[in-house]
């Protein structure tokens, strides 16, 4: 039900492997031994204090103190069927059997004079215990009669772990500090098999699965392995393995376009692929070797052919099914290696310039590599300033840039654009150079203010990120070959950079323990967080969902989720004096989720922004109404003519149920009556329009109050036909008056003054002039008002036309300049 784990002087109990349900605090020193014991758990610290804890109440049940000089506890176990009893082993070699319920020492075993006890393990037989010693001896002892049954010896140093098979085979496995496992036959009392190099470091723990021929082992090489014993000879073969780097990663990069694999090179010299979906898709591409055959013959322990750790690599999936798709350079090594992702192994070629093939200078080594998008060519930069091109399929040298060398200083960065047109190189002397990829001619050279330390190209957008030795970042557009952005804010060396898939963000990691996100369009810092340990390498997923990071002295690769994909995140620029808070590295701790949601709430508050109707008084602002509400006001008569039916609709005559007949001797049907009596006149009766509309009333009131907001709102809510009817009704012959017409012209003047609803003012004024042109010309009051409106209209339009002309002029220039 529970998993117990100790760190420092605390002991934690986990449920479901992620939730901390109990914390046991009471030790002064660091805990180094644990033993679950029914409803209790026993812990021993380095100060030789043993505490028995009650699991549920988290209280101390018993505490035992031992004298380090006499009995320093080094191993603990509970013998089967021994109720309430534990067996303790010491660094002095003696054993003690204790009853923890009565707190009594029951028996002391004097030891064997072969050194201290390192491990204790219960055998499948009752009363029998295996004792591992520092000297490499294994004692199989009967603790009931204090009698040694058998003794074995290993020459690989102290015994680190012991386990017994329980599937019917009398076999005992013992681990060693150098990674070997010995298998002993308990019936014949002899060694039956050796599993050499099971781990590259000491065997930390081993356990046979109950009733199965399976052995689970783990070691300090960050690997857990399952071995199956199903073959002849008694040896085990590797069935399953979960492993990471045994030394911290130096470089990580996403492989492919689906964002599901991360390639990682470590200080242990291996190249590994980690899956972001599930651990079963992880795979190791192995360790770099000068000569594979010789390395296999010599074995891992004495491998002098092993290559140094990978410092930089480039990967491309375009032709990885046909030949090698990964190129890597090694620390202080001139030869670059190719790797095959499909075969999960080192590739066929070792790329090295011909000039250095005969003599091997010590201070010359490869610094940077890149591979083209087509997967056919690799470009390698050396510490001497040489830049060479190789074919990935054949490994043949295809040329070099520059007459002798591309740069005077060491190459700090190399990149090829997406169409194999340009190669960009950066040298430590401070120059960025652009070369034709095929002809290898120099096209352009630019001098930077500071020496570049790293370079990264986003191929889709043609944006080049350059990190400098003065901790600044420059962003260069490879089309115009000009620096378009400059960022500063890091206080230490920039370790790595990565672009978001759309090229909008540049994310940088520095030795000042910060990871910063720069927004390229706005040129601002939009995110920054501080960590406990500096990020050595970072890589953004091609799908944009995760940021992967590896850290100083940390074996793992951490994934950071991109919150902008699934929640509203404010991308407002951070202030210049922004001080980031320290964030824990990603894990399974639920307390971290609370902090994240808190951040989300604050960001949502920042996003809430209600746009005003007009940003500034000087700006001409259009209304938010659709075009159909104002665009066709002048053409309403044409539209009505088009939509008018050719003939008026005829009412169908309803036939009576009983046909009337004329009274008389001869039956005759009565003729239908002509219904001309009730024919209505089509002339509109003006008496119906005598009632004033809301718009009319509001205009009348506005003459005295000079407030034209409410009549304008009424007009905005109307459709085109209603607007025309209202404007027709302003004329004196339609029931209106000259004063109301004057008020309408003032309404238009107010709209032009405020520069709001500009297009509505134009449309309403045009319709008004079309309907009432004769009346306007005959009334001097209206003519005076219309002269004022005309002046306002002319001023606004001339200003707008000047701005339009300027914009059109700039656009035409840009089109012709680019051509």
NORZI-V763779 format. One line per field, one symbol per residue. psi: psi as a letter, one per 40 degrees, with the letter a starting at -180 (. if undefined). Layout:
# NORZI-V763779
psi = ???
This chain:
# NORZI-V763779
psi = dihhhihbeihihhhfedhhdihhheidihhehihigbeihhihieefhhhhihddefihdihhhihdddghheiiihhieghfiihhiieeeiihhihedefihdihhdaefeiihdihhhidhiehhhhhideeihhhihedefhhdihihieeaihdiiiiiefehghhhhiieeeihhhhhddefihdihgifdieaihdiihhhheifhhhiiieefihihhhgeiieeiiihdihhiaieiiidhiiihaeefehhhhhieeeihihhhedideeiiheaihidhdddddddiddfheehiiihdiiiihedfeddahehhiiihfhdhiiiihddefiiadihhhiddeddigidehihdiiiiideedihhhhieeeihihihddeeiheiihiddididaiheihihieefdihhihieeeihihihddefihdihihidihidiihhhddefhhhhhieeeihihhhedefihdihiidieahhdiiiiideedihhihieeeihihhhddefiheihiiidiihdiihhideedihiiiihfhdihihhihdedeihhhfiiiidfhhiihhiihaehedddddddddddddddddhhhhidhdidehhhiieiideeededdfdddddddehidiihhhhhhhidhhiihhadhhiihiiihfedehiiehhheddedhiiddddddddddddfheddddddddeiidddddddddedideeeaiddddddddddddddddefifddddddddddddddfddddeehddddddddddddddddddddddddddddddddddddddd.
